[in-house]
């Protein structure tokens, strides 16, 4: 399983052209693979498992920006709070409260994305669009001091049907645009609604067409795990 520099360079070019950020999904990859990408200039890496992230983080350069992109349990927040850059998978107020609490203990502000369930698959986590809207409205009135609500994250259906995937991305884009306008008119100190994390190895180009400014790509760069 070899890292593809050509795929990485293509992704860099596409993200630069669309003013978006590439998060290299390094779950289940060895530290040496992350070091190779780091040597090529990559600084944003995404991990799915708390234990794996805790093991890798001390072995790697301090200027890496770690993104947590897996399902996060409240009792695990404390382990990544000292260093995590962005949590993509916030799906409850309870989780936000715990992230805020642990960030305060570490004298940090942790950036968070609200995960919206846009796929037709039951296996995907996240809030339904209506639930996400209710949470966003309630957050406008909250007094969090150690989190920053940075935007939305979503995963489309694992499908070859481009029309279906495009419809799911469009739904998230519309929700993002709506609340970007809303928070522009009703600003809050702990809300900076500027990130739409959407698109993975199989659908990132479509996601970029629908306004994504952060893509999470693993297998295209690192190869498929056997």
N, C-alpha and C positions, 0 to 999 in steps of 0.2 A: 504494500500500500504506500505509494509515493505521493508526496505533496506536489501539486501541479503549479509551477510558477507561471505558466502561460495562463491558466485559469485565474490565478490570483491577479495577474496584471490586467486581464480583461475586466475583472470585477472592479479593480481600482479605477480603471478608465471610465467605466459606466457610472460608478458612484461619484466620481469627480465631475462628470458631465451633467449629472442630475443634482449636484450639491447635496448628496446623501452620504450616510456613514455605513461602512462595512463592518459588521460584527462577525468575526471568524468564530464559528461554533466549534469549540475544541473539546467537547465532551468525549470521554473515552480515548482521547489522544494522549500520547506520551508528552512529557515536558519537552523533550528534544524537538518534537514537531512544532510546538509553540515557539521555541527558541529560534527555529528556522524562519518562521513567519515574522517574528520580532526583528530578526536581522534584516529582513526586507522592508521594514518600516511599519508593520502592522502593530497597532497598540490596543485596539478594542477586541476583546475575546469574550465569548459567551459560554457559560457552563450551566448544566442542568441539575447537577447533584451537589448538595451542600458539602458532603464529605469529600468528594473529589476536588471541589474548589478549594476547600481548606487545606488539602494536601499539596495542591499545586502552587497556591499563591506565595508561600514563603520561599519557594525554590526559584522564583522568576522575578524579573526586574520590577522595581517599585512603581515605575511610571505606566505599567499596564493598567488599562481601564477595564475592570471586570464587570461583565453584565450577567446577572442571574436570569436565566430564561426558562427554568423549569418550574414545576409546581412547588411553591414555597409554603411549608408549614410554619405556623407561628412559633412553635417551640424550637425552630432551627434558625430563626432570624439572628439571634445573638451571636452565632458563629461567624456570620459573614458581615455583620454590621460594622466592624472596624475598618473594612477596606472596600466593600462593594461600591461600584460606581453608579449602576442603574439596575433597579429591579423591574423587569418587564411584566411580571405576572401577578400584579395585585388584583385580587378578585373579591375583597371584602373590606369593610371598615375595620373589622377586628385585626386584620393583617396590617393595615395602615397604622393603627394605634400602636401595635407592637414594633413596627419599623421605626416609628417616631420615638418610642421609648428607648429602644436600643441605640438609635442614632444619638439621642441626647446623652446617654451614658458614655458614648465615645466622642462627644463634643463635635459631631458631624451633622451635615445635612445630606440625607440620602435621596437621590432622585428616583421617582417611581412612575411607572406607566400603569394605567388601568387596563386590564386584559378583558377584551370583549369577545364573547363567543359568537363568531360569524359563520362557522362551518355547520353543515348539516349532520356532522358526526357527533355522537354522544361522547366519544372519548376525549374530546377537546375540553379544556377547562375555560373558565372565564365567565363574566357576567353577561346576561342577555342585554341587548341594546337598551331596553327600557330600564333595567336595573342599573346599568352603567350611568345612564342619564340621571337617575335619582341620586346615586352616590355623588356624581359630579356637582349637582346642585347643592347637596348637603355640605360638600367640602368647601364650597364658597364661603360658608358661614363659620367654618371650623377655625380653631386657633393653633393648628400645628406649627411648631417652630423648627422642627428637625427633619422635615421631609419637604420635597418639592415635587408637586404633581406636574410631570413634564409632558404628558400626552397619553396616547392610546397604543395598545398592541393587539394584534389579532393574528390568527392562523386560519387560512382558508382550508377547504376540504382537500383531502389527498385525492385528486381527481384529474383525469386527462381531459375533462370537459372544460375547455378554456372559458366558455361562456358562463358557466356556473361559477368558476373561480373569480372571474371578472366581476360578477354580480356581488359576490361576497366582499371583494376589495372595495367596490364602489360604495357599499353600505357603510363600511368603516371610514372611508374617505369623507362621506357626507356627514357622519357623526363627528369626525375630527374637525371638519371645517365649521360646523355649527357651533361647537364649543370653543374653538379658537376665536370666533367672532364674539361669543358670549363673554369669555373671560377678558377679551380686549375691551369690551364695554363695561364689564364689572370686575376690575382687577382685584386680586388678592395676593398678599405677600408670599404665600407658599404655593402659588400656581403659576407656572410658566409653560403654557400649552403650546409647545413647539416641536414635539417629536411624534411621528407616526411610524411605529415599528411594524413592518408588514412585508412579507416576502422571504422565501427560503430558496434552497438550491433549485427546486423544480419550477418556481413561479415568480422569482424575484423581478424579472424583466417586466412582467405584467403588473406587479405591485408598484414598480417605479412609475409606470404609466398612470397609475391611480393615486399618485401623490405621496407614496412612501418616501420617507427621508432617512430610513434606517432599515437595512436588510440583514438577515441572520443566515449566513451561508456556511455550511460545513462540508458536506460530501463533495461538492464541486472542487473545493480546495484540497481537502485531505484525502479524497478517495472514499469509496464505500467500505465500511468495516465488514470484515468477513465474519 
